[in-house]
Amino acid sequence: MANGNSNLRLPKHGESARIDKWLWAARIFKTRTVASEAIKNNRVTIDGSSVKPSRSIKEGEIVSVRKPPVTYSFKVLACIEQRVGAKLIPQVYENVTDPKQYELLEMSRISGFVDRARGTGRPTKKERRAIDAFIDPIMFGFDDDDWDDID
């Protein structure tokens, strides 16, 4: 290798591997559980067809992973089931994602779209202020002097 990492080698790997284990081992998903959930939710395809977490993959297959708004594509170079260091990832898969997908990702970043559905999670500072203004005690017939009498 040209980058000086010629002494780094992958551990022993077989001809095939489970897709959920491979996605985790190749560091595409943080945990195997998250990888399995993505597969069950049809966010992962192999050569264009939906799969189950137990599906075996082979070298040379194209794995597509949809992480909205982008669909990443990876060509399998090694079928591993044990997690490897980040420096070994170029030996595990080749990123063959269409450049248009990265343009789409950049456009979504520029547009300022926040990937948070309204009404879920904690309110933003602006929303919190709107809530506080809406639930002002004066609305309910109280003024500030009435709060001083309550013990």
C-alpha positions as CSV (number, residue, x, y, z in Angstrom):
1,M,0.0,0.0,0.0
2,A,1.2,3.5,-0.8
3,N,0.1,5.0,2.6
4,G,2.6,2.9,4.7
5,N,0.1,0.6,6.2
6,S,1.4,-2.5,4.4
7,N,1.9,-4.3,7.7
8,L,-1.9,-4.1,8.5
9,R,-3.8,-7.2,7.6
10,L,-7.3,-8.4,8.0
11,P,-7.9,-11.3,10.3
12,K,-8.8,-14.7,8.8
13,H,-12.1,-14.3,6.9
14,G,-14.3,-16.8,5.0
15,E,-16.0,-16.9,1.6
16,S,-19.2,-15.6,3.0
17,A,-20.6,-13.7,6.0
18,R,-23.9,-12.7,7.5
19,I,-25.0,-9.3,6.2
20,D,-25.9,-8.0,9.7
21,K,-22.5,-9.0,11.1
22,W,-20.7,-7.6,8.0
23,L,-22.4,-4.2,8.2
24,W,-21.3,-4.0,11.9
25,A,-17.8,-5.4,11.3
26,A,-17.3,-3.0,8.4
27,R,-18.3,0.0,10.6
28,I,-21.2,1.0,8.5
29,F,-23.5,0.7,11.6
30,K,-22.4,1.3,15.2
31,T,-24.0,-1.9,16.6
32,R,-25.2,-5.2,15.1
33,T,-28.7,-4.5,16.5
34,V,-28.9,-1.2,14.6
35,A,-27.7,-3.1,11.4
36,S,-30.4,-5.7,11.9
37,E,-33.1,-3.1,12.4
38,A,-32.0,-1.3,9.2
39,I,-32.2,-4.6,7.3
40,K,-35.7,-5.4,8.7
41,N,-36.9,-1.9,7.7
42,N,-35.8,-2.6,4.1
43,R,-33.0,0.0,4.2
44,V,-30.4,-2.5,3.1
45,T,-30.4,-4.3,-0.3
46,I,-27.9,-6.6,-2.0
47,D,-27.7,-6.2,-5.8
48,G,-31.0,-4.4,-5.7
49,S,-33.1,-7.0,-3.7
50,S,-34.2,-6.7,-0.1
51,V,-32.7,-9.2,2.3
52,K,-33.0,-10.7,5.8
53,P,-30.3,-10.2,8.5
54,S,-29.2,-13.9,8.2
55,R,-28.5,-13.5,4.4
56,S,-24.9,-14.4,3.5
57,I,-22.9,-12.1,1.3
58,K,-20.0,-12.9,-0.9
59,E,-17.1,-11.0,-2.3
60,G,-17.9,-8.8,-5.2
61,E,-21.6,-8.2,-4.3
62,I,-22.9,-4.6,-4.1
63,V,-24.5,-3.7,-0.7
64,S,-26.7,-0.6,-0.7
65,V,-27.6,1.1,2.6
66,R,-30.2,3.9,2.7
67,K,-29.5,6.4,5.4
68,P,-31.9,9.3,4.4
69,P,-31.4,11.4,2.4
70,V,-28.5,9.3,0.9
71,T,-28.2,5.7,-0.4
72,Y,-24.6,4.5,0.0
73,S,-23.3,1.6,-2.1
74,F,-20.4,-0.6,-1.1
75,K,-18.6,-3.4,-3.1
76,V,-17.7,-6.2,-0.7
77,L,-13.9,-7.0,-0.9
78,A,-13.7,-9.2,2.2
79,C,-16.4,-11.2,4.1
80,I,-15.6,-10.5,7.7
81,E,-17.7,-11.1,10.8
82,Q,-15.3,-9.6,13.4
83,R,-15.0,-5.9,13.8
84,V,-11.7,-4.5,12.5
85,G,-9.9,-1.2,13.0
86,A,-10.8,1.8,10.9
87,K,-7.4,1.6,9.1
88,L,-8.4,-1.8,7.7
89,I,-11.7,-0.7,6.2
90,P,-10.3,-0.1,2.7
91,Q,-9.5,-3.8,2.6
92,V,-13.1,-4.7,3.6
93,Y,-15.2,-2.7,1.1
94,E,-14.9,-0.2,-1.7
95,N,-17.3,2.8,-1.6
96,V,-19.1,2.9,-5.0
97,T,-21.7,5.4,-4.0
98,D,-23.0,7.5,-6.9
99,P,-21.5,11.1,-6.7
100,K,-25.1,12.4,-7.1
101,Q,-25.9,11.0,-3.7
102,Y,-23.2,13.2,-2.1
103,E,-24.6,16.2,-4.0
104,L,-28.0,15.4,-2.5
105,L,-26.5,15.2,1.0
106,E,-24.7,18.6,0.5
107,M,-28.0,20.2,-0.8
108,S,-29.9,18.9,2.3
109,R,-27.2,20.4,4.5
110,I,-27.3,23.7,2.7
111,S,-31.0,23.9,2.8
112,G,-30.9,23.9,6.6
113,F,-33.4,21.1,6.9
114,V,-33.4,19.7,10.4
115,D,-34.1,15.9,10.5
116,R,-36.5,16.2,13.4
117,A,-40.1,15.5,13.1
118,R,-42.2,18.3,14.7
119,G,-43.7,17.3,17.9
120,T,-41.1,14.8,18.8
121,G,-38.3,15.2,21.3
122,R,-37.5,18.2,23.4
123,P,-38.7,21.6,22.2
124,T,-36.2,24.0,20.8
125,K,-35.4,27.2,22.7
126,K,-37.7,29.1,20.3
127,E,-40.5,26.6,20.8
128,R,-40.0,26.6,24.6
129,R,-40.4,30.4,24.7
130,A,-43.6,30.1,22.6
131,I,-45.0,27.5,25.1
132,D,-44.0,29.7,28.1
133,A,-45.7,32.7,26.4
134,F,-48.8,30.6,25.8
135,I,-49.1,29.3,29.3
136,D,-48.7,32.7,30.9
137,P,-50.5,32.9,34.3
138,I,-52.5,36.0,33.2
139,M,-54.3,33.8,30.7
140,F,-55.9,31.9,33.6
141,G,-57.1,34.9,35.5
142,F,-54.1,35.2,37.8
143,D,-51.7,38.1,38.0
144,D,-48.3,38.2,39.7
145,D,-49.8,39.4,43.1
146,D,-52.0,36.3,43.3
147,W,-48.9,34.0,43.2
148,D,-47.4,35.7,46.3
149,D,-50.4,34.6,48.5
150,I,-50.0,30.9,47.7
151,D,-47.9,29.0,50.2
